[in-house]
Amino acid sequence: MTFLAIDVGNTRLKWALYDQPSPQGQLLAHGAEFLENIDRLSEGTWAQLPVPDVMLGCVVAGDAIKRRVQEQMEIWDFSPKWVVPGLEEAGLINGYDHPSRLGSDRWVAMIGARHRMMATGQKRPLVVVMVGTAVTVEAIDEHGHFLGGLILPGHGIMLRALESGTAGLHVPTGEVRPFPTNTSDALTSGGTYAIAGACERMVQHLREHTGQEPVCVMTGGAGWKMAPSMSVQFELVDNLIFDGLLAMAACRFN
């Protein structure tokens, strides 16, 4: 039973085709498109794929984008399935005040991170960081309860906000430095250390709450930018959303 996993973010659509809906599934094909190019998928990359048997995806880009993606999947004979966070799934318990209002990408990434950790035989608190257009920092206790999380602007949003809100301030690319001595480096360093500080604070909160040292997992297109500036130990994972979708698919389709 082939399985198509789709992650529709604020900037790009990423997809992966596996030979089965399971964390043990083997990757058959994968790709990515910027959202402005998704209308060409059915006549391009997807036209060459074997017909998937089942599909599961998460989308944060809005209903209009989701409809465009579903139109591209009309070349296949299945009903698209999209993640809506609930009270509990795949071993994770949702502590959000209104569970269905939690971003589906946040829910799926947390499930993926916890499944990866449990597969190693560990049962520890977990901090899950996604660094993209926005940054999210989630806390999960050792029993699989999602306790809550932080949302803050990503690098690009921070810099654009400063540029639009501050007279005469332009935002060229700078370097991250301990003691910036020019505006470009000061802006880049400030945004990077703001994100690193949010991660460090959540690790501290979770450590104090559980009495254990948390595992920290980071993902997202801009995660590599953060790696040199993090003071807490962490693992950088490329495709945490797909890990989560595979874990959820194993529960839903097998």
Secondary structure, DSSP 8 states (H G I E B T S, - for coil): --EEEEEE-SSEEEEEEESSSSTT--EEEEEEEEGGGGGGTTTTGGGGS---SEEEEEE-S-HHHHHHHHHHGGGSSS---B----SEETTEEE--SSGGGS-HHHHHHHHHHHHHHHHTT----EEEEEESSEEEEEEE-TTSEEEEEEEEE-HHHHHHHHHHHSTT---------SS--SHHHHHHHHHHHHHHHHHHHHHHHHHHHHSS--EEEEESTTHHHHGGG--S--EE-TTHHHHHHHHHHHHHH-
